[in-house]
């Protein structure tokens, strides 16, 4: 792998993703990992990420110079660039002045910047800067605030840049990363969906042998792709379990029951638990209580199905759709506050007594989608927007019942249809539609007064759901959705648009 050493800024994940977009496998490691341990992973290259703005900052992480006692290619970015310069005998000027945001790079040849325009927009965030490059390095670019903004040494296969090539504002950044990976480090771009599938299939076969496997399907992308991958590997030894809690959107249960099975040939056990879920949710309005009930009932339903299955064929493995960001974040141990108790199929208890298969634990969401497409899952399933495990229950503000679910389902379907019709599905991360079931407002329709419920449109754009902004959808799309919802969904006489970013709002309303 290419190792991305995380110096504590939020850029490491982004760098790892960009490396993979260049079709090279990458892994994030903490800067505290001993060099020997990094080398034991046999890295094809090591990328030092950004971090504090200066190597002189109090408490700035130290780069172990042993890293340079061997021949692994190294690319330093921002803080990593300064740390590398210092470690190799260059000088970092303690200027105290800062350069933030977009600036212009003047390129002077070299491999990294070869044939790129001489004047390039790049994204910077640094305090101090490299004044003198280490011996053997050619300086290939400068900016107004950084006389040494890029350097490279082709003999040792080391290079670095003061700016951030991984962010979109650095327009040629991806090209520069590719040049480092291919032309300087000499790595072949072999990380393709086809190869990932081959590797995973072999690994799953080796792990499972001739044992039986169970997989929970949620209707979401991750569990569907994980199941399809395991199905590809071991076929008939897999049984999928889909707990239909009655809180899904229009067409979703059918998608799992028909399209997924048609595409994969997997054996599917459907548990129709809508009655049970709605029974327990009756009259409950508190968001956390809703989540707890749904989480608990989900596990009960799943365990019941697992026991039945186990009686027929002894099950030893459980498939989980854990993704790489979950792995990185839970390894980070930052102890983020519990804003909402998220529940999904991944929240199944450990005492289910199955060994875990997690075929997606090295992958990012976009890679999971590419894999799903390669495995032949339908486009609608693979490109589906994220949807919360507790489903529509947390998009009804107030108590949940069948009638309200039907109203929300109808409004939600209209919003989805119009978004798709306008070709904007990919511009939006997620588009919750929320029913304010306990609110009524006065309206007029035909000749009569109405006293109905508002529906909230909450389209957001995001990279990872950690932060989000409200999507600036064209007004005519919003207008069409509003007109159709108020005309077609009885009891709804008002449509409002949520224009709150996250933070301070969360994506969902509960
Ligand atoms: P929030 O509302 O916290 O949501 O901004 C962030 C992302 O998580 C999804 N979400 C959930 N997913 N179980 C899930 O599987 C949950 O309980 C849950 N709550 C929120 C939400 O849709 C968004 O993508």
Boltz pocket constraint, residues with backbone or C-beta under 6 A from the ligand:
constraints:
  - pocket:
      binder: B
      contacts: [[A, 291], [A, 339], [A, 340], [A, 341], [A, 342], [A, 343], [A, 344], [A, 386], [A, 387], [A, 388], [A, 389], [A, 390], [A, 430], [A, 465], [A, 466], [A, 502], [A, 505], [A, 506], [A, 507], [A, 508], [A, 509], [A, 510]]
      max_distance: 6.0
